[in-house]
Amino acid sequence: MKLIHLSDLHIGKRVNEFSMLEDQEYILKEIIGMISREEPDGVIIAGDVYDKPVPPAEAVRLFDWFLTQLADMERPVFVISGNHDSPERLSFGGRLMSSRKVFVAPVYDGKVSPVELKDRHGSVFVYLLPFLKPASVRRCFPEAEIESYDGAVRFALEQIRSGEAFCPNARNVLVAHQFVAGATSCESEELSVGGLDQVAADAFDGFDYVALGHIHGPQKAGPNLRYCGTPLKYSFSEAGHKKSMTIVRLEEKGNVEVETLPLTPLRDLREIRGSYEELTSRAFYQGTAVEDYLHITLTDEEDILEAIGRLRAIYPNVMRLDYDNKRTRSGQTVETATQRRKSPGELFAELYELQNNQPMSREQQELAGKMIEELWEETR
């Protein structure tokens, strides 16, 4: 049994205000070609199909095209929602699409029914578990004492393993979208403060392969647990990543092989540094991929007038420009030493503006301040 493992497409994402849609269309076409050549028995998309719960229309059209291409290959497709997706929107029409062998995980209701595949070694059961929060499980099992992500996932998986449909002697594949403790994360991921959303690897015991989404760097998270990573780089903390498509081969029970095929983007995302004179020298940039998305660090001791505009005449997709010199290094040290602690009200106002793309009104600030004061008094 050969399965393709994908996740974290984040269709519609913007990186440093640059739309990635053209790059996403390019890489999805590359993936379609690779899947066509590999002829797998199924394709897994382990969550974060979109970058927002309400994706833009062009993102929906692109995923519609991608899903139709996969369905036309007449290979089963398995899709779950991630923390960036709306499970209700993503699962719309799921029961209708199952007739085309496109299986989309419904909103979690406490029951997870497997999809059965067969090969010469017998049955392979694929379980689709969408992204879970503790509240998602408590809603279905109000009597259960669930306070953490680890407890929620453990409880949900125990319901699967103790169900009549679960066959421990068969090969069982789980598709999930969670943060497994010990996995290496990066800046473009949305993780809880203090690791509250972590799930221990042993919660997934009993499955022959766990196809994970959520972490953007391809990596093992346990003996049979793997993150395939994103098909594109979505932050400069990923500049050193090697993006790939994961191929999983399930032979007889207990025999699982994993390999990766490299993905080549339309434009890479990378970092370069040097003086303005060095970086604008034709000898430096001639023959290089000047169209790539770049984080440029200038080492000049004095600021260059209109540097980013002048650099974009050569490197049109400069996403970020920094200086690294004696002045900025000493400035960073002073700033860190004298930085004022922000009040809870200021932090909440910043979060509101980040989420809503507009500042709070005076009335909202007053209401939030009153609520924060009341909570502060209760916790003293």
KEVORO-452437 format. One line per field, with one value per residue (C-alpha): residue number from 1; residue in one letter; x, y, z. Coordinates in steps of 0.1 Angstrom, whole numbers, plus 5000, padded with zeros to 4 digits. Layout:
k <- NUM;...;
r <- A;...;
xx <- X;...;
yy <- Y;...;
zz <- Z;...;
END
This chain:
k <- 1;2;3;4;5;6;7;8;9;10;11;12;13;14;15;16;17;18;19;20;21;22;23;24;25;26;27;28;29;30;31;32;33;34;35;36;37;38;39;40;41;42;43;44;45;46;47;48;49;50;51;52;53;54;55;56;57;58;59;60;61;62;63;64;65;66;67;68;69;70;71;72;73;74;75;76;77;78;79;80;81;82;83;84;85;86;87;88;89;90;91;92;93;94;95;96;97;98;99;100;101;102;103;104;105;106;107;108;109;110;111;112;113;114;115;116;117;118;119;120;121;122;123;124;125;126;127;128;129;130;131;132;133;134;135;136;137;138;139;140;141;142;143;144;145;146;147;148;149;150;151;152;153;154;155;156;157;158;159;160;161;162;163;164;165;166;167;168;169;170;171;172;173;174;175;176;177;178;179;180;181;182;183;184;185;186;187;188;189;190;191;192;193;194;195;196;197;198;199;200;201;202;203;204;205;206;207;208;209;210;211;212;213;214;215;216;217;218;219;220;221;222;223;224;225;226;227;228;229;230;231;232;233;234;235;236;237;238;239;240;241;242;243;244;245;246;247;248;249;250;251;252;253;254;255;256;257;258;259;260;261;262;263;264;265;266;267;268;269;270;271;272;273;274;275;276;277;278;279;280;281;282;283;284;285;286;287;288;289;290;291;292;293;294;295;296;297;298;299;300;301;302;303;304;305;306;307;308;309;310;311;312;313;314;315;316;317;318;319;320;321;322;323;324;325;326;327;328;329;330;331;332;333;334;335;336;337;338;339;340;341;342;343;344;345;346;347;348;349;350;351;352;353;354;355;356;357;358;359;360;361;362;363;364;365;366;367;368;369;370;371;372;373;374;375;376;377;378;379;380;
r <- M;K;L;I;H;L;S;D;L;H;I;G;K;R;V;N;E;F;S;M;L;E;D;Q;E;Y;I;L;K;E;I;I;G;M;I;S;R;E;E;P;D;G;V;I;I;A;G;D;V;Y;D;K;P;V;P;P;A;E;A;V;R;L;F;D;W;F;L;T;Q;L;A;D;M;E;R;P;V;F;V;I;S;G;N;H;D;S;P;E;R;L;S;F;G;G;R;L;M;S;S;R;K;V;F;V;A;P;V;Y;D;G;K;V;S;P;V;E;L;K;D;R;H;G;S;V;F;V;Y;L;L;P;F;L;K;P;A;S;V;R;R;C;F;P;E;A;E;I;E;S;Y;D;G;A;V;R;F;A;L;E;Q;I;R;S;G;E;A;F;C;P;N;A;R;N;V;L;V;A;H;Q;F;V;A;G;A;T;S;C;E;S;E;E;L;S;V;G;G;L;D;Q;V;A;A;D;A;F;D;G;F;D;Y;V;A;L;G;H;I;H;G;P;Q;K;A;G;P;N;L;R;Y;C;G;T;P;L;K;Y;S;F;S;E;A;G;H;K;K;S;M;T;I;V;R;L;E;E;K;G;N;V;E;V;E;T;L;P;L;T;P;L;R;D;L;R;E;I;R;G;S;Y;E;E;L;T;S;R;A;F;Y;Q;G;T;A;V;E;D;Y;L;H;I;T;L;T;D;E;E;D;I;L;E;A;I;G;R;L;R;A;I;Y;P;N;V;M;R;L;D;Y;D;N;K;R;T;R;S;G;Q;T;V;E;T;A;T;Q;R;R;K;S;P;G;E;L;F;A;E;L;Y;E;L;Q;N;N;Q;P;M;S;R;E;Q;Q;E;L;A;G;K;M;I;E;E;L;W;E;E;T;R;
xx <- 5000;5015;5002;5011;5012;5007;4996;4996;4990;4978;4962;4956;4985;5004;5040;5052;5023;5033;5005;5017;4988;5008;5036;5009;4993;5028;5037;5003;5007;5041;5026;4999;5025;5045;5014;5005;5039;5040;5004;4997;4968;4957;4965;4964;4960;4965;4949;4954;4942;4935;4953;4922;4888;4871;4895;4894;4875;4907;4920;4888;4890;4926;4918;4887;4910;4935;4909;4892;4926;4931;4896;4900;4929;4904;4926;4911;4918;4917;4913;4910;4907;4935;4936;4935;4905;4868;4858;4822;4832;4858;4835;4806;4795;4818;4791;4785;4823;4828;4811;4842;4865;4872;4868;4866;4865;4832;4831;4841;4811;4828;4827;4854;4846;4875;4878;4890;4915;4928;4960;4977;4985;4948;4930;4943;4920;4924;4910;4904;4907;4903;4922;4909;4907;4896;4863;4857;4858;4840;4811;4806;4815;4804;4810;4847;4872;4892;4913;4943;4950;4968;4938;4914;4934;4940;4903;4893;4918;4908;4872;4886;4908;4880;4854;4841;4855;4891;4911;4945;4958;4951;4972;4958;4966;4956;4955;4957;4966;4982;5014;5033;5057;5093;5086;5107;5085;5092;5079;5050;5032;5004;5013;4999;5019;5038;5032;4996;4986;5012;5003;5027;5037;5025;4989;4991;5001;4983;4985;5010;5014;5003;5002;5005;5000;5006;5044;5060;5093;5094;5104;5097;5077;5079;5085;5055;5046;5057;5051;5055;5059;5046;5051;5065;5085;5063;5088;5125;5129;5123;5149;5171;5143;5142;5106;5094;5064;5063;5056;5046;5047;5028;5039;5028;5018;5048;5067;5064;5088;5090;5108;5106;5107;5121;5098;5111;5093;5086;5106;5127;5126;5162;5184;5215;5237;5265;5272;5250;5280;5285;5249;5244;5275;5267;5294;5274;5239;5245;5233;5215;5177;5171;5133;5134;5117;5146;5155;5184;5207;5229;5262;5269;5276;5254;5218;5215;5190;5159;5177;5147;5135;5170;5175;5142;5154;5176;5158;5120;5108;5126;5103;5124;5154;5176;5209;5235;5263;5278;5250;5221;5238;5243;5209;5193;5211;5199;5164;5162;5176;5151;5120;5089;5066;5032;5000;4973;4951;4979;4986;4949;4946;4975;4960;4926;4942;4963;4932;4908;4931;4917;4922;4897;4871;4870;4839;4857;4888;4867;4848;4880;4897;4867;4867;4904;4902;4874;4894;4925;4907;4892;4927;4944;
yy <- 5000;5033;5066;5102;5123;5161;5187;5225;5238;5271;5281;5319;5327;5360;5361;5396;5410;5390;5368;5332;5322;5320;5300;5277;5271;5263;5238;5221;5215;5201;5178;5166;5156;5137;5119;5110;5094;5077;5062;5059;5040;5071;5107;5122;5160;5163;5196;5234;5233;5270;5297;5312;5298;5320;5317;5342;5331;5325;5301;5281;5280;5267;5239;5230;5226;5205;5183;5177;5167;5142;5128;5124;5101;5078;5074;5078;5112;5118;5153;5166;5201;5218;5246;5272;5257;5259;5223;5231;5249;5223;5193;5208;5183;5156;5129;5137;5137;5103;5089;5102;5086;5120;5114;5146;5143;5158;5180;5159;5143;5116;5090;5083;5056;5042;5040;5005;5000;4966;4953;4919;4919;4925;4956;4990;5011;5049;5070;5108;5128;5166;5191;5187;5211;5200;5217;5197;5165;5178;5188;5152;5136;5160;5134;5131;5151;5166;5197;5195;5188;5157;5145;5153;5135;5105;5102;5105;5079;5055;5057;5046;5018;5005;5005;4975;4986;4988;4957;4957;4929;4949;4979;5011;5046;5077;5112;5139;5176;5182;5194;5163;5170;5172;5183;5212;5242;5274;5310;5304;5280;5289;5273;5279;5298;5275;5244;5239;5223;5196;5159;5131;5107;5076;5089;5076;5040;5013;5029;5016;5051;5085;5111;5144;5180;5213;5214;5230;5212;5176;5153;5122;5127;5091;5056;5057;5094;5118;5154;5158;5196;5223;5222;5258;5279;5303;5321;5329;5304;5278;5291;5261;5235;5210;5209;5175;5152;5122;5087;5060;5023;4998;4963;4935;4944;4961;4969;5006;5025;5063;5082;5118;5134;5170;5199;5228;5261;5288;5312;5301;5319;5327;5351;5370;5395;5419;5455;5475;5478;5440;5431;5455;5444;5426;5400;5391;5387;5378;5343;5340;5337;5374;5367;5347;5360;5375;5387;5410;5420;5450;5453;5490;5511;5539;5536;5536;5561;5544;5511;5488;5506;5506;5469;5460;5473;5442;5419;5426;5403;5417;5408;5421;5444;5446;5461;5443;5466;5481;5506;5482;5456;5482;5496;5462;5457;5490;5484;5450;5464;5493;5477;5486;5458;5462;5461;5434;5460;5470;5434;5427;5458;5446;5411;5426;5448;5418;5396;5423;5446;5476;5492;5489;5516;5537;5518;5485;5497;5507;5474;5454;5474;5468;5431;5428;5447;5423;5392;5407;5412;5376;5361;5380;
zz <- 5000;4989;5004;4997;5028;5025;5050;5058;5023;5038;5006;5005;5029;5028;5040;5049;5029;4998;4984;4980;4958;4925;4943;4958;4924;4909;4937;4936;4899;4906;4932;4908;4883;4909;4922;4886;4882;4916;4912;4949;4965;4983;4991;5026;5033;5071;5078;5074;5038;5041;5060;5074;5086;5060;5030;5001;4969;4949;4975;4974;4936;4938;4963;4942;4912;4932;4947;4913;4898;4926;4922;4885;4891;4908;4939;4974;4990;5027;5041;5077;5090;5109;5134;5106;5089;5097;5101;5091;5059;5049;5055;5035;5008;5023;5021;4985;4977;4992;4961;4942;4968;4984;5022;5043;5081;5094;5124;5154;5170;5191;5164;5139;5113;5093;5055;5044;5017;5005;4990;4988;5025;5035;5049;5057;5079;5076;5105;5100;5132;5127;5149;5184;5213;5248;5243;5211;5231;5262;5240;5229;5263;5290;5317;5308;5329;5301;5307;5283;5247;5256;5276;5248;5221;5244;5251;5215;5204;5232;5218;5184;5198;5220;5192;5175;5141;5153;5144;5161;5139;5107;5095;5109;5097;5116;5100;5127;5131;5166;5182;5194;5223;5212;5176;5163;5154;5135;5134;5109;5131;5155;5189;5223;5249;5272;5251;5264;5231;5232;5230;5241;5213;5232;5229;5194;5202;5183;5149;5122;5108;5120;5092;5111;5102;5121;5122;5091;5091;5079;5107;5127;5159;5172;5159;5135;5137;5110;5100;5062;5065;5043;5005;5006;5031;5050;5072;5072;5101;5074;5050;5057;5053;5024;5014;5001;4994;5017;5004;5028;5020;5042;5036;5059;5095;5112;5080;5072;5049;5043;5017;5005;4971;4969;4958;4938;4943;4918;4940;4970;5003;5015;5034;5022;5039;5031;5025;5001;4977;4978;4973;4944;4926;4893;4901;4933;4919;4883;4876;4910;4915;4920;4919;4952;4983;5004;5038;5033;5061;5054;5073;5065;5095;5081;5069;5031;5018;5004;5006;5001;4970;4955;4964;4948;4915;4915;4939;4933;4961;4991;5020;5049;5053;5085;5095;5115;5126;5158;5161;5158;5181;5208;5202;5206;5239;5253;5241;5258;5291;5292;5277;5297;5306;5289;5309;5303;5286;5262;5253;5247;5225;5204;5201;5190;5163;5151;5148;5134;5114;5132;5167;5195;5198;5230;5242;5236;5254;5284;5285;5281;5309;5332;5326;5331;5364;5376;5366;5382;5415;5415;5410;5438;
END
